[in-house]
């Protein structure tokens, strides 16, 4: 449906879950793909093999912590060299955070969560925008916790709210220069990351109960939203958070 042949996309946290789903759709559309990962080399190699089987092209694999400027600097040195200084799409998907009640959160918990979920977009954008040369798309992956409250989600929810605010502020700086900055916000998606939530089962059950679509959002659903925002169909969409939740946010009690 979309032709991204010759386009170059960098996806953080791109070897599993939503990031990998985006990478697969981009590879099928002809894009050259670079995937960031932090620790799991086995998952990264498996993702690379999968993408190569789809497109015939092996993706770049870039290990690094997107909360650290020095790691971002090193990854972009490689990207500029391999891609001759150009990039079309940046997908800021890597996320982490501390899942605890607010009374248990420390300063370290707070700064770690904010840095990897919100600051990373700022640091990545600073490097990516010059490579886009006046024609690019930046998409950040958020969650409903940015606008709704959930148990044990105080730090992560605040970081996602900061992320969406940053998307709007980057928009007003770069829209006139041909750069679209947007976000996708999803309800609970049953990925490996969700296994770290102490209330995972309750979250999924509540989502199913209140969601008008009566079907959980899947990684491919979120990836479709990302691809749409990267396409020419969304050329006049700036500073927007595209909610992909089966209608859950309009049905949640309260």
Secondary structure, 3 states (H helix, E strand, C coil): CCCCCCCEEEECCCCCHHHHHHHHHHHHCCCEEEEEECCCHHHHHHHHHHHHHHHCCCCEEEECCCCCHHHHHHHHHHHHHHCCCCCCEEEECCCCCCCCCHHHCCHHHHHHHHHHHHHHHHHHHHHHHHHHCCCEEEEEEEEHHHCCCCCCCHHHHHHHHHHHHHHHHHHHHHHHHCEEEEEEEECCECCHHHHHCCCHHHHHHHHHHHCCCCCCECHHHHHHHHHHHHCHHHCCCCCCEEEECCCHHHCCCC
